[in-house]
Amino acid sequence: MNELSVIVKEMQGVIEQIGEKEVERFFTELQKTTRIFVTGEGRSGFMAKAFAMRLMHLGYNMYVVGETVTPAVAGGDCLIAISGSGSTQSVIHQAQRSKSAGSNVVCITANEDSDLAQVADTCIVIPAATKNRGEKEAKSIQPLSSLFDQCLHVFCDAVCLKSSTRRTLSHEEVLAKHSNTE
């Protein structure tokens, strides 16, 4: 078995189900606010942080929930809440608190019927295998939520690509926001 080919084939099957319409819809949500917060746990949380980093490079005002320098979410802000299963209690709680504060909540999940999806104003579905192996999720031989997290990363990078081209940012402009402490 060629593991790399298996992973790419699994990812391609999921990504083909998402489509450009979802990338556009998510990009549109990002344009509605000046402050964007991300939250997630485990590997999905790492993907959320990677997304926040790239959006910061693209000029967005980004925060990661739980970091010591992150301010309180307020009305007009946007919280991007990520949970493959849609049942991660800490993410649901953060989404509920953000919504109560008047922010827009966008979730990314594999489960459109989840508790997280019910809290969100906008739900982006990535129908990839998670630890729960739901019936609407694509099948995978990979462990736990690997396929969801891989597809999540590619989806978020597609949103970043759309943002950089729509906002006509050059590589040099983005590079200027990259770390210079090395």
Protein Blocks (a to p, Z undefined) as FASTA:
>chain_A
ZZklmmmmmmmmmmmmnommlmmmmmmmmmmpcbdcdddehjllmmmmmmmmmmmmnopa
cddehiaklccddehiacddddfklpafklmmmmmmmmmnopacddddfblkbmklmmpm
bdcddfbdcfkopakbccdfbehjlmmmmmmmmmmmmmmmmmmmmnopafklmmmmpcck
ZZ
